[in-house]
């Protein structure tokens, strides 16, 4: 199961999480909210109107904002 990570090119937290997920072999899609306004709206809806990244959107519609790799693994395990 994969998920979508909403991020920006300048977000240090996003870069760190991407690297950690890559090391763990966890697949995901990345969407730059600065390039896709509809994605920015999705992030705002998940974060009380804020464009906080990284925000992860899972297949069941749930989200995590600035999670640890452990939190991502827990969510993926719960969804599988």
C-alpha positions in Angstrom: 0.0 0.0 0.0 1.3 3.4 -0.9 0.5 6.9 0.2 1.0 10.5 -0.9 3.4 12.9 0.7 2.6 16.5 0.2 5.7 18.6 0.5 7.7 21.6 -0.8 11.2 21.7 -2.3 12.5 23.9 0.6 11.1 21.8 3.5 13.9 20.3 5.6 11.4 18.0 7.4 10.1 16.7 4.1 13.7 15.9 2.8 14.5 14.1 6.1 11.3 12.0 6.0 11.7 11.2 2.4 15.3 9.9 3.0 14.2 7.8 6.0 11.3 6.3 4.0 13.6 5.5 1.1 16.0 3.8 3.5 13.2 1.7 4.9 12.0 0.8 1.3 8.6 2.3 1.8 7.0 3.5 -1.4 5.2 6.7 -1.7 4.2 9.4 -4.2 5.4 13.0 -3.6 3.3 16.1 -4.6 4.7 19.6 -4.4 2.0 21.8 -3.0 3.6 24.9 -4.5 3.1 23.4 -8.0 -0.4 22.0 -7.4 -2.9 24.3 -5.8 -5.5 21.6 -5.3 -2.9 19.6 -3.3 -2.3 22.7 -1.1 -6.1 22.8 -0.4 -5.9 19.1 0.7 -3.1 19.9 3.1 -5.0 22.9 4.5 -8.1 20.8 5.1 -6.0 18.3 7.0 -4.2 20.9 9.1 -6.8 23.4 10.2 -6.2 25.8 7.3 -2.4 25.6 7.5 -0.1 24.5 4.7 2.0 22.3 7.1 4.3 19.8 5.3 5.1 17.0 5.2 1.5 15.9 5.3 0.8 12.3 4.3 -2.5 11.1 2.9 -3.3 7.4 3.1 -5.7 5.3 0.9 -8.4 5.4 3.6 -8.4 9.2 3.6 -6.5 9.5 6.9 -3.6 11.9 7.3 -0.4 12.3 9.4 1.4 15.6 9.6 5.2 15.6 10.1 5.2 12.0 11.3 8.1 9.9 12.3 9.0 6.8 10.3 7.7 4.7 13.2 4.3 6.5 13.0 4.2 5.9 9.2 4.9 2.2 9.7 2.2 1.9 12.3 -0.4 3.5 10.1 0.6 1.3 7.1 0.4 -1.8 9.3 -3.0 -0.8 10.6 -4.3 -0.3 7.0 -2.9 -3.6 5.6 
